[in-house]
Amino acid sequence: MADKKGWDKLRNWIASSRDPTSNRKLQLVMILIVAGALMMLLQGTKPPAQELPSNPAAAVSEDAASSDKSIADMEKDLEKQLGDILKKALGTNEVNVMVNLATSERKIYEKNETLQQDQSADQRENEQSSMDRRSSTRELVLGNQGQNGDPILSYVEKPTVLGVMIVAEGADHIKVKKWITESVARVLDISTHRVAVISTQ
């Protein structure tokens, strides 16, 4: 019974909302906005079901983990190399290096690229039109063994270095700090503002 009374009240209120006063119209607009917002919130709470095969998902996660490991390994190698060189150059064992890489090495392979360009002209009733059609194909160049050979490596892009931090004894002297900054920037082919040098305390 209470539900019928509530629906009756709502029906009467809507019927009386046909009153042309702007106050009543504002109330209706507000109710519609609130109802729309509630509907959007209710739709957003249920995430869409995704059906992914278990094996490809596992393969993707393993690939991501292995690429993270390779970046971490490369960072460790660079840190060790820079640390060893700076220890020899500064004559101290108090040198710590931290390197932050954006990407790992990227191998670029040779490709045969063929470009085709077709031109066609059409003339109808004193109107002339022309059409250019371009297409390109790329094929990986394989070694001496043809189809079963390995692709030919063109070059290897070195990883992108985001920044380097060096904590070293004696880096409180301006000349030493400048020397360390410029040396590391040249070795890693980065700008000097990406190299931070701090003195040990």
Buried (B, 14 or more C-beta within 10 A) or exposed (E): EEEEEEEEEEEEEEEEBEEEEEEBEEEEEEEEEEEEEEEEEEEEEEEEEEEEEEEEEEEEEEEEEEEEEBBEEBBEEBBEEBBEBBBEBBEEEEBEBBBBBEBBEEEEEEEEEEEEEEEEEEEEEEEEEEEEEEEEEEEEEBEEEEEEEEEEEEEEEBBEBEBBBBBBBBBEEEEBBEBBBEBBBEBBEBEEEBBEBEBEE
